[in-house]
Amino acid sequence: MSNPTSGVVADLTTLRRAIEQGEENTLVSLYQDYAELRIVDKTRPPSKPMVLTGKTAIAEYYHDICGRALTHQVEEAVTGSAGLAFTEACRYPDGTRVLSANVLTLRDGKIARHTLVQAWDE
């Protein structure tokens, strides 16, 4: 049986919909099998970022994120032949906000490298 999202290309429209609707399977399908997701924030500084390598590790990350009671909104976004960049505003039910800046490098229509820098209310 084929995966219905296996042919999905990482374009801004698909990415925005998947993020804002919490479409975990679609999000994971946008990554290359060997992709790298690097996350920098207060607890994971630039010298020691969290680095997730491969689709399995990235799928676990999205399973956690999509399982939370968060709203997600893609805000400013730019696209180019080599990648995408956007900001994402999130909000927890208690009002806590998270803002992230994302830069994605594409290869063959899929995400090969994703750098995410985030900050949240304390």
Secondary structure, 3 states (H helix, E strand, C coil): CCCCCCCCCCCHHHHHHHHHHCCHHHHHHCEEEEEEEEEECCCCCCCCCEEEECHHHHHHHHHHHHCCCCEEEEEEEEEECCEEEEEEEEECCCCCEEEEEEEEEEECCEEEEEEEEEEECC
